[in-house]
Amino acid sequence: MQRLYDFIRRHPTGVDSFWAVFLLGLSGMTIVVGGVGQGGRAARIAIVPIVIGLCTVVALRRRAPEKMLLLAIVTGVAQLVFGVRPTAANFAMLVITFTVATVGERWASRLALVCSLCAAGLSQLRWPERQEVPRSWVESGFVVIVMTVPFVLAWVLGDSMRTRRAYFDQLEERAARLEREREAQSKVAVAAERARIARELHDVVAHNVSVMVVQADGAAYVMDAAPDQARQALETISGTGRQALAEMRRLLGVLRTGDTPETGEYVPQPDVEQIEDLIEQVRAAGLAVDFRIEGTPRSLPSGVELTAYRIVQEALTNTRKHGGPNAGASVRLVYFDDGLGLLVEDDGRGAAHELYEDGGADGAGHGMIGMRERVGMVGGTLDAGPRPGGGFRISALLPLKAAN
């Protein structure tokens, strides 16, 4: 049964043609049994093309519904003109009314409704029933109404199916639109996550590798003259490398969705309290840093703490890169009532204009881009540029919210 149903859906015109041939045969039998000569010579000549036209309407109703409606109207008018009495082929008018109301254009649907309301009345006027006692106008009107009801029901059923199809099409279009929106949101979320991981990787790699490079250069310089200092520098390189690996494992662990780490090597996100450890590490690498905290320290949202830590880390990394050999730096953390202030300054040579203003060229300047993105994500403000009198200054204000 399912195969038959699928075949019918794949070949609608073939199925309609089958019913058209069946209707043609039934009409032929009606003509032969009823007598070909009824209605005069004109009727006998016109009946064959009229029946064929009505059967054609059934065969092509779904391929060209509007054209078949017009063909049915022309055929009906020809019946009235030539006096061809209704046959079984006139069932095509009921079928085309339903079809046009279902899938045809709106103008064709309205035209089919008007013709359906007029067909029964015109038929009664053209072929009145001959009876010994003539019908009253009430009886004639009742007959017209009874004959009109099937056409009206066909049109109403077809129009209801049109409305239902339009509703389901709208639901499908809405589902497709929601799916596209969901995919777009997923792409935005993936892009944001990639940007976040890229910022974290840059901060971890840039800071720790710069420390390792400075220590390695120092160890190579004093290798022969001061072996103890070289050994201490190598120990610093080793510790910094381990710290970098731990943070890298934490970041890569984010990408392993659903995997449970079997070891406790993943470290938590750095916070404001770890800034002091960061300062000590930078001092051990040879950069003089003055660190002060103003105001009353208190609990901060995790996003603000991570942002503050990364800003200080990137600023001190830039000082080592661009400040020169004798540069010094100062770090200020200021707790306000509604915000956390950060001020990182150095007295070195400063950075090139394109590194802090234009986002960098040829792969440079991603640290400043990451800083601005981090500050923007927590709703803060950031100002970076040369300091009056020489050096470089980074100033940030991060809004505070009550920590849960």
C-alpha positions as CSV (number, residue, x, y, z in Angstrom):
1,M,0.0,0.0,0.0
2,Q,2.8,2.4,0.8
3,R,4.5,1.7,-2.6
4,L,1.2,2.5,-4.3
5,Y,0.9,5.7,-2.4
6,D,4.4,6.7,-3.2
7,F,3.8,5.9,-6.9
8,I,0.7,8.1,-6.9
9,R,2.7,11.0,-5.3
10,R,5.5,10.7,-7.9
11,H,3.1,10.6,-10.9
12,P,0.1,12.9,-10.3
13,T,-0.4,13.7,-14.0
14,G,-0.5,10.0,-14.8
15,V,-3.1,9.3,-12.2
16,D,-5.2,12.2,-13.4
17,S,-4.9,10.9,-16.9
18,F,-6.2,7.5,-15.8
19,W,-9.3,9.1,-14.3
20,A,-9.7,11.3,-17.4
21,V,-9.8,8.2,-19.6
22,F,-12.2,6.5,-17.2
23,L,-14.5,9.6,-17.3
24,L,-14.2,9.7,-21.1
25,G,-15.4,6.1,-21.3
26,L,-18.2,6.7,-18.9
27,S,-19.3,9.7,-20.8
28,G,-19.3,7.7,-24.1
29,M,-21.5,5.1,-22.5
30,T,-23.9,7.8,-21.3
31,I,-24.1,9.3,-24.8
32,V,-24.7,6.0,-26.5
33,V,-27.3,4.9,-23.9
34,G,-29.0,8.3,-23.8
35,G,-29.0,8.7,-27.6
36,V,-26.6,10.8,-29.6
37,G,-29.4,12.6,-31.4
38,Q,-30.8,14.4,-28.4
39,G,-30.6,18.2,-28.6
40,G,-30.5,18.7,-32.3
41,R,-27.7,18.6,-34.9
42,A,-25.6,21.3,-33.3
43,A,-25.6,19.4,-30.0
44,R,-24.7,16.1,-31.8
45,I,-21.7,17.8,-33.5
46,A,-20.5,19.7,-30.3
47,I,-20.9,17.0,-27.8
48,V,-17.6,15.1,-28.7
49,P,-15.2,18.1,-28.4
50,I,-17.0,19.2,-25.3
51,V,-16.5,15.8,-23.6
52,I,-12.9,15.6,-24.7
53,G,-12.3,19.2,-23.4
54,L,-13.7,18.3,-20.0
55,C,-11.7,15.1,-19.8
56,T,-8.6,17.1,-20.7
57,V,-9.4,19.4,-17.7
58,V,-9.2,16.4,-15.4
59,A,-6.0,15.1,-17.0
60,L,-4.0,18.4,-16.7
61,R,-5.7,20.0,-13.6
62,R,-2.5,19.9,-11.5
63,R,-0.1,20.8,-14.2
64,A,-1.9,23.9,-15.3
65,P,-4.8,24.6,-13.0
66,E,-5.6,28.2,-14.1
67,K,-5.6,27.2,-17.8
68,M,-7.8,24.2,-17.2
69,L,-10.2,26.4,-15.3
70,L,-10.5,28.7,-18.3
71,L,-10.9,25.6,-20.5
72,A,-13.7,24.3,-18.3
73,I,-15.5,27.7,-18.4
74,V,-15.2,27.8,-22.2
75,T,-16.5,24.3,-22.4
76,G,-19.4,25.1,-20.1
77,V,-20.4,28.2,-22.2
78,A,-20.2,26.0,-25.3
79,Q,-22.6,23.6,-23.7
80,L,-25.1,26.4,-23.0
81,V,-24.8,27.8,-26.5
82,F,-25.1,24.5,-28.4
83,G,-27.6,22.9,-26.0
84,V,-25.4,19.9,-25.0
85,R,-27.0,18.5,-21.9
86,P,-24.8,17.6,-18.9
87,T,-23.0,14.3,-19.0
88,A,-20.7,12.4,-16.7
89,A,-17.8,14.5,-18.1
90,N,-19.3,17.6,-16.3
91,F,-17.9,16.1,-13.1
92,A,-14.6,17.8,-14.3
93,M,-16.1,21.1,-13.3
94,L,-16.4,20.0,-9.7
95,V,-12.8,18.6,-9.8
96,I,-11.3,21.8,-11.3
97,T,-13.1,23.9,-8.7
98,F,-11.5,21.9,-5.9
99,T,-8.1,22.0,-7.6
100,V,-8.0,25.7,-8.2
101,A,-9.1,26.5,-4.7
102,T,-6.3,24.3,-3.4
103,V,-3.2,25.2,-5.6
104,G,-4.3,27.8,-8.1
105,E,-3.8,31.5,-8.0
106,R,-6.1,33.7,-5.9
107,W,-7.9,35.2,-8.9
108,A,-8.5,31.7,-10.3
109,S,-9.9,30.5,-7.0
110,R,-12.3,33.4,-6.8
111,L,-13.4,33.0,-10.4
112,A,-14.0,29.3,-9.7
113,L,-16.2,30.2,-6.7
114,V,-18.3,32.7,-8.8
115,C,-18.7,30.2,-11.6
116,S,-19.8,27.5,-9.1
117,L,-22.5,29.7,-7.7
118,C,-23.8,30.5,-11.2
119,A,-23.6,27.0,-12.8
120,A,-26.6,25.4,-11.3
121,G,-28.9,28.4,-12.0
122,L,-27.8,28.7,-15.6
123,S,-28.3,24.9,-16.1
124,Q,-31.9,25.2,-14.8
125,L,-32.6,28.1,-17.0
126,R,-31.2,26.4,-20.1
127,W,-32.8,23.0,-19.5
128,P,-35.9,23.4,-17.5
129,E,-37.7,20.2,-16.4
130,R,-40.8,19.5,-18.3
131,Q,-43.6,18.5,-15.9
132,E,-47.4,18.5,-16.1
133,V,-47.5,20.8,-13.1
134,P,-44.9,23.6,-13.4
135,R,-42.6,24.1,-10.4
136,S,-42.9,27.2,-8.3
137,W,-40.1,29.6,-7.9
138,V,-39.5,28.3,-4.4
139,E,-39.1,24.7,-5.6
140,S,-36.8,25.8,-8.5
141,G,-34.7,27.8,-6.0
142,F,-34.4,24.9,-3.7
143,V,-33.2,22.6,-6.6
144,V,-30.6,25.3,-7.6
145,I,-29.4,25.4,-4.0
146,V,-29.1,21.6,-3.8
147,M,-27.1,21.5,-7.0
148,T,-24.9,24.4,-5.9
149,V,-23.9,22.9,-2.6
150,P,-21.4,20.3,-4.0
151,F,-19.5,23.0,-5.8
152,V,-19.4,25.2,-2.8
153,L,-18.2,22.3,-0.6
154,A,-15.5,21.5,-3.1
155,W,-14.3,25.1,-3.1
156,V,-14.4,25.3,0.7
157,L,-12.5,22.0,1.1
158,G,-9.9,23.1,-1.4
159,D,-9.4,26.6,0.2
160,S,-9.1,24.9,3.6
161,M,-6.3,22.6,2.2
162,R,-4.6,25.7,0.8
163,T,-4.7,27.4,4.2
164,R,-3.3,24.3,5.8
165,R,-0.5,23.9,3.3
166,A,0.4,27.6,3.8
167,Y,0.5,27.1,7.5
168,F,2.8,24.0,7.3
169,D,5.0,25.9,4.8
170,Q,5.3,28.7,7.2
171,L,6.2,26.3,10.0
172,E,8.9,24.7,7.8
173,E,10.2,28.1,6.8
174,R,10.3,29.2,10.4
175,A,12.1,26.0,11.4
176,A,14.6,26.5,8.7
177,R,15.2,30.1,9.7
178,L,15.6,29.1,13.4
179,E,18.1,26.4,12.3
180,R,20.1,29.0,10.3
181,E,20.0,31.4,13.3
182,R,21.2,28.5,15.6
183,E,24.1,27.7,13.2
184,A,25.0,31.4,13.1
185,Q,25.0,31.7,16.9
186,S,27.1,28.5,17.1
187,K,29.6,30.0,14.7
188,V,29.7,33.2,16.7
189,A,30.2,31.2,19.9
190,V,33.0,29.1,18.3
191,A,34.7,32.3,17.1
192,A,34.5,33.9,20.5
193,E,35.9,30.7,22.1
194,R,38.7,30.6,19.6
195,A,39.5,34.3,20.3
196,R,39.5,33.6,24.1
197,I,41.8,30.6,23.8
198,A,44.1,32.6,21.4
199,R,44.3,35.4,24.0
200,E,45.1,32.9,26.8
201,L,47.8,31.2,24.6
202,H,49.4,34.5,23.7
203,D,49.5,35.6,27.3
204,V,50.9,32.4,28.6
205,V,53.5,31.9,25.8
206,A,54.6,35.5,25.4
207,H,55.1,36.0,29.2
208,N,56.8,32.8,30.0
209,V,58.9,32.5,26.9
210,S,60.2,36.1,27.3
211,V,61.2,35.3,30.9
212,M,63.0,32.1,29.7
213,V,64.8,34.1,26.9
214,V,66.0,36.7,29.3
215,Q,67.3,34.1,31.8
216,A,68.9,32.1,29.0
217,D,70.7,35.2,27.7
218,G,71.9,36.0,31.2
219,A,73.0,32.5,31.9
220,A,75.0,32.4,28.7
221,Y,76.6,35.7,29.6
222,V,77.8,34.7,33.1
223,M,78.3,31.0,32.4
224,D,82.1,31.2,32.8
225,A,82.4,34.1,35.2
226,A,79.6,33.2,37.7
227,P,78.5,29.6,37.4
228,D,76.2,30.0,40.5
229,Q,74.2,32.8,38.8
230,A,74.0,30.7,35.6
231,R,72.7,27.8,37.6
232,Q,70.1,30.0,39.2
233,A,69.0,31.3,35.8
234,L,68.7,27.8,34.5
235,E,66.5,26.9,37.5
236,T,64.3,29.9,36.8
237,I,64.0,28.7,33.2
238,S,63.0,25.3,34.3
239,G,60.4,26.6,36.7
240,T,59.0,29.0,34.2
241,G,58.8,26.2,31.6
242,R,56.9,24.0,34.0
243,Q,54.4,26.8,34.8
244,A,53.9,27.4,31.1
245,L,53.2,23.7,30.5
246,A,50.7,23.6,33.3
247,E,48.8,26.6,31.9
248,M,49.0,25.1,28.4
249,R,47.5,21.8,29.7
250,R,44.7,23.8,31.3
251,L,43.9,25.6,28.1
252,L,44.1,22.4,26.0
253,G,41.9,20.6,28.5
254,V,39.1,23.1,27.6
255,L,39.2,21.6,24.1
256,R,38.7,18.1,25.3
257,T,35.0,18.2,25.8
258,G,33.7,15.3,27.8
259,D,37.2,14.1,28.8
260,T,37.9,13.8,32.5
261,P,41.6,14.6,33.4
262,E,43.2,11.6,35.1
263,T,45.8,13.7,36.8
264,G,45.6,16.9,38.8
265,E,47.9,18.8,36.5
266,Y,45.2,21.4,35.4
267,V,45.6,24.6,37.3
268,P,42.8,27.2,38.1
269,Q,42.5,30.5,36.3
270,P,45.0,33.1,37.7
271,D,43.5,35.8,39.9
272,V,44.5,39.1,41.5
273,E,46.2,37.4,44.4
274,Q,48.6,35.7,42.0
275,I,49.8,39.1,40.7
276,E,52.3,39.3,43.6
277,D,53.7,35.9,42.5
278,L,53.9,37.3,38.9
279,I,55.8,40.4,40.1
280,E,58.3,38.2,42.0
281,Q,58.9,36.1,38.9
282,V,59.5,39.2,36.8
283,R,61.8,40.6,39.4
284,A,63.7,37.3,39.5
285,A,64.1,37.7,35.7
286,G,65.9,41.0,36.2
287,L,63.2,43.7,35.8
288,A,62.8,46.1,38.8
289,V,59.1,46.4,39.6
290,D,57.5,48.6,42.2
291,F,54.1,47.1,43.2
292,R,51.5,48.8,45.4
293,I,47.9,48.1,46.3
294,E,45.6,51.0,47.3
295,G,42.2,50.6,48.8
296,T,40.6,47.6,50.6
297,P,41.1,44.3,48.7
298,R,37.9,42.3,48.3
299,S,36.4,39.5,46.4
300,L,36.0,40.2,42.6
301,P,34.2,38.4,39.8
302,S,36.4,35.7,38.2
303,G,36.4,37.5,34.8
304,V,37.6,40.7,36.4
305,E,40.4,38.9,38.3
306,L,41.6,37.1,35.2
307,T,41.5,40.3,33.1
308,A,43.5,42.2,35.7
309,Y,46.1,39.5,35.9
310,R,46.5,39.2,32.2
311,I,46.8,43.0,31.7
312,V,49.6,43.2,34.3
313,Q,51.3,40.1,32.7
314,E,51.1,41.5,29.2
315,A,52.2,45.0,30.3
316,L,55.4,43.7,32.1
317,T,56.1,41.4,29.1
318,N,56.0,44.4,26.8
319,T,58.3,46.3,29.1
320,R,60.9,43.5,28.9
321,K,60.5,43.4,25.1
322,H,60.5,47.1,24.3
323,G,61.7,49.0,27.4
324,G,65.5,48.4,27.0
325,P,68.1,46.9,29.4
326,N,67.8,49.4,32.2
327,A,64.0,49.9,32.3
328,G,62.0,49.8,35.5
329,A,58.3,49.4,36.0
330,S,55.6,50.2,38.5
331,V,52.3,48.5,39.1
332,R,49.3,50.0,40.9
333,L,46.1,48.2,41.9
334,V,43.4,50.6,43.2
335,Y,40.2,49.3,44.7
336,F,37.4,51.9,44.2
337,D,33.8,51.5,45.4
338,D,32.6,50.6,42.0
339,G,35.7,49.5,40.1
340,L,39.2,48.2,40.1
341,G,41.9,50.5,38.7
342,L,45.1,49.3,37.1
343,L,48.1,51.4,36.3
344,V,51.3,49.9,34.8
345,E,54.1,52.3,33.9
346,D,57.7,51.9,32.8
347,D,60.6,54.3,32.2
348,G,62.0,52.5,29.2
349,R,62.1,53.4,25.5
350,G,58.4,52.6,25.0
351,A,56.8,50.7,22.1
352,A,56.3,51.6,18.5
353,H,53.1,53.4,17.6
354,E,51.7,50.6,15.5
355,L,52.0,48.1,18.4
356,Y,49.5,49.9,20.7
357,E,47.4,52.0,18.3
358,D,46.9,50.1,15.1
359,G,46.9,46.5,16.4
360,G,50.3,45.6,15.0
361,A,51.6,44.7,11.6
362,D,53.1,41.5,10.3
363,G,51.8,39.5,13.3
364,A,52.9,42.1,16.0
365,G,50.8,43.8,18.5
366,H,48.4,40.9,19.4
367,G,49.0,41.4,23.1
368,M,47.4,44.9,23.0
369,I,44.5,43.6,20.9
370,G,44.0,40.9,23.5
371,M,44.1,43.5,26.3
372,R,41.4,45.6,24.7
373,E,39.2,42.6,24.0
374,R,39.5,41.4,27.6
375,V,38.7,44.8,29.0
376,G,35.7,45.2,26.6
377,M,34.3,41.8,27.7
378,V,34.0,43.0,31.3
379,G,32.7,46.4,30.3
380,G,35.8,48.3,31.3
381,T,38.0,51.0,29.6
382,L,41.7,50.8,28.6
383,D,44.2,53.5,27.7
384,A,47.6,52.7,26.4
385,G,50.3,55.0,25.1
386,P,53.6,56.8,25.7
387,R,54.2,58.3,29.1
388,P,55.1,62.0,29.4
389,G,58.9,62.1,30.0
390,G,59.5,58.7,28.4
391,G,58.4,55.2,28.8
392,F,55.0,53.6,28.4
393,R,51.8,53.6,30.4
394,I,48.8,51.2,30.5
395,S,45.7,52.3,32.4
396,A,42.6,50.3,32.9
397,L,39.4,50.6,34.8
398,L,37.3,47.4,35.4
399,P,33.8,47.7,36.8
400,L,33.0,45.6,39.9
401,K,30.0,43.6,40.7
402,A,29.1,41.8,43.8
403,A,30.7,38.4,43.8
404,N,28.5,35.4,44.5
